Amino acid sequence: MTTVVALALASDPRPDDNNVVAGWVGFAVMIALIVAVVFILRSFTKQLKKVDAAKQAGVFGEEPEEPEESEPSDQASDVPPTRHQN
């Protein structure tokens, strides 16, 4: 048993610190993980918007919610409404 351990230690030299690098494979894996997280977050926000719309429609057994309308303030009435063109 001890000879197996001794042979394993003798045949596997310790690499230098400069020889150990992640390389292009590690870089590609990191980029793939970042892209996957971005897609998961986008999907999550879409699902949250669907849940919010369903809640406002009363799908969950509650009364349908009316969208909140902001009351015009004194400052807002002084400014004419702007029209955005797309």
DSSP file (Angstrom, degrees, kcal/mol; ACC not computed):
  #  RESIDUE AA STRUCTURE BP1 BP2  ACC     N-H-->O    O-->H-N    N-H-->O    O-->H-N    TCO  KAPPA ALPHA  PHI   PSI    X-CA   Y-CA   Z-CA
    1    1 A M     >        0   0    0      0, 0.0     4,-1.7     0, 0.0     3,-0.2   0.000 360.0 360.0 360.0 -44.5    0.0    0.0    0.0
    2    2 A T  H  >  +     0   0    0      1,-0.2     4,-2.3     2,-0.2     5,-0.1   0.811 360.0  57.5 -69.3 -27.4    2.8    2.4    0.9
    3    3 A T  H  > S+     0   0    0      2,-0.2     4,-2.4     1,-0.2    -1,-0.2   0.858 104.2  52.3 -69.8 -33.0    4.6    1.6   -2.3
    4    4 A V  H  > S+     0   0    0     -3,-0.2     4,-2.2     2,-0.2    -2,-0.2   0.917 111.6  46.2 -66.4 -42.9    1.5    2.6   -4.4
    5    5 A V  H  X S+     0   0    0     -4,-1.7     4,-2.3     2,-0.2    -2,-0.2   0.911 112.8  50.1 -65.5 -42.5    1.4    6.0   -2.5
    6    6 A A  H  X S+     0   0    0     -4,-2.3     4,-1.9     1,-0.2    -2,-0.2   0.895 111.9  47.8 -64.3 -40.4    5.1    6.5   -3.0
    7    7 A L  H  X S+     0   0    0     -4,-2.4     4,-2.1     2,-0.2    -1,-0.2   0.883 111.0  51.2 -67.0 -38.4    4.9    5.7   -6.7
    8    8 A A  H  X S+     0   0    0     -4,-2.2     4,-1.0     1,-0.2    -2,-0.2   0.906 112.0  46.4 -65.3 -41.3    1.9    8.1   -7.1
    9    9 A L  H  < S+     0   0    0     -4,-2.3    -1,-0.2     1,-0.2    -2,-0.2   0.865 113.8  48.8 -68.8 -35.4    3.8   10.9   -5.4
   10   10 A A  H  < S+     0   0    0     -4,-1.9    -2,-0.2     1,-0.2    -1,-0.2   0.834 113.0  46.3 -74.3 -31.9    6.9   10.3   -7.4
   11   11 A S  H  < S+     0   0    0     -4,-2.1    -1,-0.2     1,-0.2    -2,-0.2   0.632 105.8  62.3 -86.9 -13.0    5.1   10.2  -10.8
   12   12 A D  S  < S-     0   0    0     -4,-1.0    -1,-0.2    -5,-0.2     2,-0.0  -0.765  73.9-166.8-115.0  84.7    3.0   13.3  -10.2
   13   13 A P        -     0   0    0      0, 0.0    -3,-0.1     0, 0.0    -2,-0.0  -0.353  30.1-103.8 -71.3 153.0    5.3   16.3   -9.8
   14   14 A R        -     0   0    0      1,-0.1     2,-0.1    -2,-0.0    -2,-0.0  -0.620  38.8-127.3 -75.8 127.1    3.9   19.5   -8.5
   15   15 A P        -     0   0    0      0, 0.0    -1,-0.1     0, 0.0     2,-0.1  -0.362  24.1-103.9 -74.3 155.9    3.5   22.1  -11.3
   16   16 A D    >>  -     0   0    0      1,-0.1     3,-0.9    -2,-0.1     4,-0.5  -0.356  28.9-114.0 -70.6 158.1    4.9   25.6  -11.1
   17   17 A D  G >4 S+     0   0    0      1,-0.2     3,-0.6     2,-0.2    -1,-0.1   0.821 116.8  55.5 -63.8 -30.2    2.6   28.4  -10.4
   18   18 A N  G 34 S+     0   0    0      1,-0.2    -1,-0.2     3,-0.0    -2,-0.0   0.669 101.3  58.3 -77.1 -16.0    3.2   29.8  -13.8
   19   19 A N  G <4 S+     0   0    0     -3,-0.9     2,-0.8     1,-0.1    -1,-0.2   0.589  86.5  85.0 -89.3 -11.3    2.1   26.6  -15.5
   20   20 A V    <<  +     0   0    0     -3,-0.6     2,-0.3    -4,-0.5    -1,-0.1  -0.825  55.3 146.7 -98.6 109.1   -1.4   26.5  -14.0
   21   21 A V        -     0   0    0     -2,-0.8     5,-0.0     1,-0.1    -3,-0.0  -0.953  51.7-131.3-137.4 156.9   -3.8   28.5  -16.1
   22   22 A A     >  -     0   0    0     -2,-0.3     4,-1.0     1,-0.1     3,-0.3   0.866  46.6-169.6 -76.2 -36.9   -7.5   28.2  -16.9
   23   23 A G  H  >  -     0   0    0      1,-0.2     4,-1.6     2,-0.2    -1,-0.1  -0.226  45.7 -44.9  78.6-169.7   -7.0   28.7  -20.6
   24   24 A W  H  > S+     0   0    0      1,-0.2     4,-2.6     2,-0.2    -1,-0.2   0.789 133.5  60.3 -71.1 -28.7   -9.5   29.3  -23.3
   25   25 A V  H  > S+     0   0    0     -3,-0.3     4,-2.3     2,-0.2    -1,-0.2   0.929 106.3  46.8 -65.9 -43.8  -11.8   26.6  -22.1
   26   26 A G  H  X S+     0   0    0     -4,-1.0     4,-2.1     2,-0.2    -1,-0.2   0.887 112.3  50.7 -64.0 -38.6  -12.2   28.3  -18.7
   27   27 A F  H  X S+     0   0    0     -4,-1.6     4,-2.3     2,-0.2    -2,-0.2   0.922 110.7  48.7 -63.8 -44.1  -12.8   31.6  -20.4
   28   28 A A  H  X S+     0   0    0     -4,-2.6     4,-2.4     1,-0.2    -2,-0.2   0.878 110.2  51.6 -64.2 -38.2  -15.5   30.1  -22.7
   29   29 A V  H  X S+     0   0    0     -4,-2.3     4,-2.2     2,-0.2    -1,-0.2   0.911 109.8  49.3 -65.5 -41.6  -17.2   28.4  -19.7
   30   30 A M  H  X S+     0   0    0     -4,-2.1     4,-2.2     2,-0.2    -2,-0.2   0.918 111.7  48.3 -64.3 -42.9  -17.3   31.8  -17.8
   31   31 A I  H  X S+     0   0    0     -4,-2.3     4,-2.5     1,-0.2    -2,-0.2   0.914 111.3  51.0 -62.8 -42.4  -18.8   33.6  -20.8
   32   32 A A  H  X S+     0   0    0     -4,-2.4     4,-2.3     1,-0.2    -1,-0.2   0.893 110.1  49.7 -62.9 -39.6  -21.4   30.8  -21.2
   33   33 A L  H  X S+     0   0    0     -4,-2.2     4,-2.2     2,-0.2    -1,-0.2   0.897 110.6  49.6 -65.9 -40.1  -22.3   31.1  -17.6
   34   34 A I  H  X S+     0   0    0     -4,-2.2     4,-2.0     2,-0.2    -2,-0.2   0.924 111.8  48.1 -64.6 -44.1  -22.7   34.8  -17.8
   35   35 A V  H  X S+     0   0    0     -4,-2.5     4,-2.2     1,-0.2    -2,-0.2   0.902 110.9  51.8 -62.9 -41.1  -24.9   34.5  -20.9
   36   36 A A  H  X S+     0   0    0     -4,-2.3     4,-2.3     1,-0.2    -1,-0.2   0.904 108.7  50.3 -63.0 -41.5  -27.1   31.8  -19.2
   37   37 A V  H  X S+     0   0    0     -4,-2.2     4,-2.4     2,-0.2    -1,-0.2   0.896 108.9  52.2 -64.6 -39.6  -27.6   34.1  -16.1
   38   38 A V  H  X S+     0   0    0     -4,-2.0     4,-2.2     2,-0.2    -2,-0.2   0.929 111.2  46.7 -62.6 -44.9  -28.7   37.0  -18.4
   39   39 A F  H  X S+     0   0    0     -4,-2.2     4,-2.2     1,-0.2    -2,-0.2   0.890 111.9  51.0 -65.2 -38.3  -31.3   34.8  -20.1
   40   40 A I  H  X S+     0   0    0     -4,-2.3     4,-2.3     2,-0.2    -2,-0.2   0.911 110.3  49.0 -65.4 -41.5  -32.5   33.4  -16.8
   41   41 A L  H  X S+     0   0    0     -4,-2.4     4,-2.2     2,-0.2    -2,-0.2   0.895 110.7  50.5 -65.7 -39.6  -33.0   36.9  -15.4
   42   42 A R  H  X S+     0   0    0     -4,-2.2     4,-1.9     2,-0.2    -2,-0.2   0.920 111.9  47.5 -63.2 -42.6  -34.8   38.1  -18.5
   43   43 A S  H  X S+     0   0    0     -4,-2.2     4,-2.3     1,-0.2    -2,-0.2   0.893 110.2  53.3 -64.1 -40.2  -37.2   35.1  -18.3
   44   44 A F  H  X S+     0   0    0     -4,-2.3     4,-2.2     1,-0.2    -1,-0.2   0.910 108.4  48.5 -62.8 -43.4  -37.7   35.7  -14.6
   45   45 A T  H  X S+     0   0    0     -4,-2.2     4,-2.0     1,-0.2    -1,-0.2   0.877 110.2  52.5 -67.2 -35.6  -38.7   39.3  -15.1
   46   46 A K  H  X S+     0   0    0     -4,-1.9     4,-1.9     2,-0.2    -2,-0.2   0.917 109.8  48.8 -63.1 -42.4  -41.1   38.3  -17.9
   47   47 A Q  H  X S+     0   0    0     -4,-2.3     4,-2.3     1,-0.2    -2,-0.2   0.889 109.2  52.4 -66.0 -38.4  -42.8   35.8  -15.6
   48   48 A L  H  X S+     0   0    0     -4,-2.2     4,-2.2     1,-0.2    -1,-0.2   0.882 108.2  51.4 -64.3 -37.2  -43.1   38.4  -12.8
   49   49 A K  H  X S+     0   0    0     -4,-2.0     4,-2.3     2,-0.2    -1,-0.2   0.886 109.4  50.5 -65.8 -37.8  -44.8   40.8  -15.3
   50   50 A K  H  X S+     0   0    0     -4,-1.9     4,-2.3     2,-0.2    -2,-0.2   0.900 110.5  49.4 -65.6 -40.4  -47.3   38.0  -16.3
   51   51 A V  H  X S+     0   0    0     -4,-2.3     4,-2.3     2,-0.2    -2,-0.2   0.904 111.0  49.8 -65.1 -40.7  -48.0   37.3  -12.6
   52   52 A D  H  X S+     0   0    0     -4,-2.2     4,-2.2     2,-0.2    -2,-0.2   0.910 111.5  48.5 -64.2 -42.1  -48.6   41.0  -11.9
   53   53 A A  H  X S+     0   0    0     -4,-2.3     4,-1.5     1,-0.2    -2,-0.2   0.891 111.7  49.8 -65.5 -38.6  -51.0   41.2  -14.9
   54   54 A A  H  X>S+     0   0    0     -4,-2.3     5,-2.4     2,-0.2     4,-0.7   0.878 109.8  51.5 -67.1 -37.0  -52.9   38.1  -13.8
   55   55 A K  H ><5S+     0   0    0     -4,-2.3     3,-0.8     1,-0.2    10,-0.4   0.914 109.6  49.0 -65.7 -41.6  -53.2   39.6  -10.3
   56   56 A Q  H 3<5S+     0   0    0     -4,-2.2     9,-0.7     1,-0.2    -1,-0.2   0.808 109.1  53.6 -67.8 -27.8  -54.6   42.8  -11.7
   57   57 A A  H 3<5S-     0   0    0     -4,-1.5    -1,-0.2     7,-0.2    -2,-0.2   0.589 116.2-115.8 -81.2 -10.7  -57.0   40.8  -13.8
   58   58 A G  T X<5 +     0   0    0     -3,-0.8     3,-1.1    -4,-0.7    -3,-0.2   0.752  67.8 142.2  85.4  25.5  -58.3   39.0  -10.7
   59   59 A V  T 3 < +     0   0    0     -5,-2.4    -4,-0.2     1,-0.2    -5,-0.1   0.810  63.8  62.7 -68.3 -30.1  -57.1   35.5  -11.8
   60   60 A F  T 3  S-     0   0    0     -6,-0.4    -1,-0.2    -5,-0.1     3,-0.1   0.188 124.9 -92.6 -87.1  17.8  -56.1   34.5   -8.2
   61   61 A G  S <  S+     0   0    0     -3,-1.1     2,-0.2     1,-0.3    -2,-0.1   0.532  92.1 114.2  88.0   6.2  -59.6   34.8   -6.8
   62   62 A E  S    S-     0   0    0      1,-0.1    -1,-0.3    -7,-0.1     3,-0.1  -0.569  79.0 -82.8-101.1 169.3  -59.3   38.4   -5.7
   63   63 A E        -     0   0    0     -2,-0.2    -5,-0.2     1,-0.1    -1,-0.1  -0.489  56.9 -98.4 -65.9 139.4  -61.2   41.4   -6.9
   64   64 A P        -     0   0    0      0, 0.0     2,-0.3     0, 0.0    -7,-0.2  -0.390  40.8-126.0 -60.2 135.5  -59.6   42.8  -10.1
   65   65 A E        -     0   0    0     -9,-0.7     3,-0.0   -10,-0.4    -3,-0.0  -0.632  12.8-131.1 -85.5 140.4  -57.3   45.8   -9.2
   66   66 A E        -     0   0    0     -2,-0.3     2,-0.1     1,-0.1     3,-0.0  -0.737  33.3-105.0 -84.8 136.6  -57.8   49.1  -10.8
   67   67 A P        -     0   0    0      0, 0.0     2,-0.3     0, 0.0    -1,-0.1  -0.390  40.1-109.9 -61.4 137.5  -54.6   50.6  -12.2
   68   68 A E        -     0   0    0     -2,-0.1     2,-0.5     1,-0.0    -3,-0.0  -0.522  31.2-156.2 -72.1 129.4  -53.4   53.4  -10.0
   69   69 A E        -     0   0    0     -2,-0.3     2,-0.3    -3,-0.0    -1,-0.0  -0.903  15.2-126.8-107.2 134.4  -53.8   56.8  -11.6
   70   70 A S        -     0   0    0     -2,-0.5     3,-0.0     1,-0.1     0, 0.0  -0.599  22.6-124.1 -80.4 138.0  -51.6   59.6  -10.4
   71   71 A E        -     0   0    0     -2,-0.3     2,-0.1     1,-0.1    -1,-0.1  -0.630  30.2-109.7 -79.7 135.7  -53.4   62.7   -9.4
   72   72 A P        -     0   0    0      0, 0.0     2,-0.2     0, 0.0    -1,-0.1  -0.435  34.3-149.9 -66.5 136.0  -52.2   65.8  -11.3
   73   73 A S     >  -     0   0    0     -2,-0.1     4,-1.3     1,-0.1    -3,-0.0  -0.464  29.3-100.1 -97.4 175.3  -50.3   68.2   -9.0
   74   74 A D  H  > S+     0   0    0      1,-0.2     4,-0.7     2,-0.2     3,-0.1   0.869 122.8  50.7 -64.4 -36.5  -50.1   72.0   -9.3
   75   75 A Q  H >> S+     0   0    0      1,-0.2     4,-0.7     2,-0.2     3,-0.6   0.863 106.4  53.9 -70.4 -36.2  -46.7   71.8  -11.0
   76   76 A A  H 34 S+     0   0    0      1,-0.2     3,-0.4     2,-0.2    -1,-0.2   0.807 102.4  58.1 -70.6 -28.4  -47.9   69.2  -13.6
   77   77 A S  H 3< S+     0   0    0     -4,-1.3    -1,-0.2     1,-0.2    -2,-0.2   0.740  99.8  58.7 -75.1 -20.9  -50.8   71.4  -14.7
   78   78 A D  H << S+     0   0    0     -4,-0.7    -1,-0.2    -3,-0.6    -2,-0.2   0.763  96.2  71.3 -75.9 -25.0  -48.4   74.3  -15.6
   79   79 A V  S  < S-     0   0    0     -4,-0.7     3,-0.1    -3,-0.4    -1,-0.0  -0.808  85.1-129.5 -97.0 125.0  -46.5   72.1  -18.1
   80   80 A P        -     0   0    0      0, 0.0     2,-0.1     0, 0.0    -2,-0.1  -0.407  35.8 -96.4 -69.8 149.5  -48.3   71.2  -21.3
   81   81 A P        -     0   0    0      0, 0.0     2,-0.3     0, 0.0    -4,-0.0  -0.386  38.2-136.8 -66.9 141.7  -48.3   67.5  -22.2
   82   82 A T        -     0   0    0     -2,-0.1     2,-0.5    -3,-0.1    -3,-0.0  -0.696   7.4-138.5 -98.1 152.6  -45.5   66.5  -24.6
   83   83 A R        -     0   0    0     -2,-0.3     2,-0.5     2,-0.0     0, 0.0  -0.948  11.2-150.2-115.4 123.6  -46.1   64.1  -27.5
   84   84 A H        -     0   0    0     -2,-0.5     2,-0.5     2,-0.0    -2,-0.0  -0.784   7.6-155.1 -94.4 131.1  -43.5   61.5  -28.2
   85   85 A Q              0   0    0     -2,-0.5    -2,-0.0     1,-0.1     0, 0.0  -0.906 360.0 360.0-106.6 132.7  -43.2   60.4  -31.8
   86   86 A N              0   0    0     -2,-0.5    -1,-0.1     0, 0.0    -2,-0.0   0.399 360.0 360.0-102.2 360.0  -41.8   56.9  -32.5
